[in-house]
Amino acid sequence: MVALAQPGAEDGRARDVLALSGGGYRAMLFHTGVLWRLCDAGVLPRLQRISSVLRDEGPVIVGFHPEGKRNREPSPYTPLPAQPGAGKIVMDSWPVIVPAFINGLTNNIAADIVGNFRGTRTVVAVFGEPINLAPFQKLGDRLTSHKRIADAMLKTIYALGEEERAFRATLPARP
């Protein structure tokens, strides 16, 4: 999940800013896809500042799971329940949300790299259009509202999961 904020400067004008957070290889791969998508959408050229840390002033792009944690179920296509805290984050900032479904990464970077070169492991990332948050902006700041937002984000992400599954089915069989 990705959020791009457009905070106001001290003079009251909005600025397009971006911050990338996360030190692992999954974050790096995720942010590469996000940057690619932002470029395709025409957002990247508008950025006035790109940062590699989160700041209190608001230039934030964040990847998170609406379930509150990474899904470790046997099937990556079976979602965990969405947590209202993800909806609360959205409601507090009303960011641009670019959904993503990434399948094929493990906790072993060396095995992922070797598998990539040997052709035994495939990572597929599907990025969607920004989520329309307008229907949620009239809701009150309540737990039920947070849960509705988180559920909508999760539904969008797992729809991308079905796209990923269909694409993966077209790939040649791996040894």
Phi and psi in degrees as a GROMACS rama.xvg file:
@    title "Ramachandran Plot"
@    xaxis  label "Phi"
@    yaxis  label "Psi"
@TYPE xy
-132.123  137.459  VAL-2
-125.687  129.416  ALA-3
-116.032  117.456  LEU-4
-99.0695  151.34  ALA-5
-123.926  79.2874  GLN-6
-74.5387  158.241  PRO-7
-83.835  142.019  GLY-8
-79.5222  173.382  ALA-9
-59.5077  -29.1775  GLU-10
-82.4461  2.63185  ASP-11
89.7351  -8.0069  GLY-12
-84.4203  142.265  ARG-13
-75.5957  145.558  ALA-14
-125.33  142.19  ARG-15
-89.9485  116.434  ASP-16
-135.532  157.69  VAL-17
-141.536  134.823  LEU-18
-127.996  135.941  ALA-19
-107.722  131.667  LEU-20
-128.924  146.997  SER-21
119.517  130.042  GLY-22
-104.43  -3.43302  GLY-23
-89.2364  171.968  GLY-24
-69.3282  -30.4319  TYR-25
-63.0207  -43.4421  ARG-26
-62.0082  -42.3961  ALA-27
-61.5326  -46.2736  MET-28
-64.7683  -41.4721  LEU-29
-61.2745  -47.7313  PHE-30
-65.9467  -31.736  HIS-31
-61.1839  -46.1037  THR-32
-63.5725  -39.1103  GLY-33
-63.6523  -46.4709  VAL-34
-60.426  -40.9653  LEU-35
-60.3799  -47.6026  TRP-36
-64.3946  -41.9806  ARG-37
-63.8833  -35.941  LEU-38
-66.0339  -47.0234  CYS-39
-59.4733  -35.2007  ASP-40
-82.3768  -2.78849  ALA-41
80.8671  10.3937  GLY-42
-84.2836  -38.6242  VAL-43
-55.8651  -44.3215  LEU-44
-64.1439  -20.1721  PRO-45
-81.274  -14.4842  ARG-46
-63.6868  132.655  LEU-47
-93.4577  -21.3905  GLN-48
-153.14  139.502  ARG-49
-123.355  129.863  ILE-50
-126.251  158.302  SER-51
-106.384  10.5258  SER-52
-135.25  159.695  VAL-53
-81.2122  143.554  LEU-54
-129.95  155.327  ARG-55
-66.9967  -24.4493  ASP-56
-74.5338  -9.03137  GLU-57
108.436  -2.26629  GLY-58
-76.1981  91.2396  PRO-59
-130.991  133.025  VAL-60
-125.1  127.733  ILE-61
-132.279  139.093  VAL-62
-106.267  125.539  GLY-63
-150.536  164.908  PHE-64
-99.9443  125.443  HIS-65
-63.4507  -16.0005  PRO-66
-79.4354  -10.5043  GLU-67
91.7946  -13.9216  GLY-68
-159.714  164.975  LYS-69
-70.3662  137.683  ARG-70
-73.2162  120.193  ASN-71
-111.692  20.1451  ARG-72
-67.8117  159.472  GLU-73
-58.1607  -36.2314  PRO-74
-103.787  125.811  SER-75
-70.9046  -7.65354  PRO-76
-94.9348  3.48447  TYR-77
-103.802  106.584  THR-78
-74.5537  151.237  PRO-79
-83.6757  164.51  LEU-80
-64.3274  138.644  PRO-81
-67.4459  143.266  ALA-82
-102.042  137.414  GLN-83
-62.6153  -21.068  PRO-84
-60.662  -32.0664  GLY-85
-66.213  -40.5885  ALA-86
-66.7128  -34.3098  GLY-87
-63.8804  -41.7328  LYS-88
-59.1587  -44.2328  ILE-89
-63.9596  -47.72  VAL-90
-63.927  -30.2568  MET-91
-74.1276  -19.9819  ASP-92
-131.253  -15.6031  SER-93
43.5568  59.4376  TRP-94
-82.2028  175.013  PRO-95
-82.0129  126.675  VAL-96
-107.654  117.268  ILE-97
-106.96  107.003  VAL-98
-75.7811  150.573  PRO-99
-145.363  143.34  ALA-100
-124.114  118.633  PHE-101
-121.597  128.002  ILE-102
-133.588  132.874  ASN-103
123.67  -9.06026  GLY-104
-83.6753  149.012  LEU-105
-122.656  -173.269  THR-106
-89.452  9.72169  ASN-107
-121.051  92.4976  ASN-108
-59.0837  -39.9397  ILE-109
-61.8159  -45.2749  ALA-110
-65.9996  -35.8057  ALA-111
-64.0545  -43.9214  ASP-112
-66.8346  -48.1813  ILE-113
-61.4226  -43.5078  VAL-114
-62.2041  -35.567  GLY-115
-63.5471  -47.0551  ASN-116
-70.8269  -32.9962  PHE-117
-82.517  -10.8751  ARG-118
77.4848  21.745  GLY-119
-102.104  -5.59359  THR-120
-139.938  135.286  ARG-121
-127.147  129.006  THR-122
-105.305  129.104  VAL-123
-123.455  129.326  VAL-124
-121.249  130.364  ALA-125
-120.526  122.929  VAL-126
-109.315  137.54  PHE-127
-104.997  179.084  GLY-128
-70.4789  154.049  GLU-129
-54.7802  142.479  PRO-130
-76.544  134.218  ILE-131
-77.6981  111.323  ASN-132
-94.2795  -5.06702  LEU-133
-52.6818  -42.8227  ALA-134
-61.8151  -20.9894  PRO-135
-93.3724  -15.006  PHE-136
-70.1419  -17.3459  GLN-137
-88.4326  -7.7677  LYS-138
-74.026  149.77  LEU-139
-73.6039  159.39  GLY-140
-79.5  77.32  ASP-141
-128.62  161.226  ARG-142
-56.7583  -41.4472  LEU-143
-64.0682  -35.5797  THR-144
-67.3402  -43.342  SER-145
-59.514  -42.6684  HIS-146
-65.9049  -39.8456  LYS-147
-62.2558  -41.027  ARG-148
-65.1706  -47.3936  ILE-149
-61.3892  -41.5744  ALA-150
-62.2344  -41.3724  ASP-151
-65.072  -40.6461  ALA-152
-63.8716  -44.4977  MET-153
-62.8535  -42.0888  LEU-154
-60.2353  -42.1067  LYS-155
-64.6406  -44.1659  THR-156
-63.8118  -43.5967  ILE-157
-76.0317  -19.1129  TYR-158
-67.0452  -38.7726  ALA-159
-64.2222  -33.1661  LEU-160
-60.7424  -37.1349  GLY-161
-67.9265  -36.0092  GLU-162
-63.0309  -42.8351  GLU-163
-62.094  -43.7515  GLU-164
-61.6019  -43.6614  ARG-165
-64.3515  -41.4617  ALA-166
-64.8821  -45.67  PHE-167
-59.0374  -34.0368  ARG-168
-67.0978  -20.1345  ALA-169
-87.9625  -10.1177  THR-170
-74.4844  150.11  LEU-171
-61.8748  148.546  PRO-172
-61.1039  140.168  ALA-173
-101.062  148.568  ARG-174
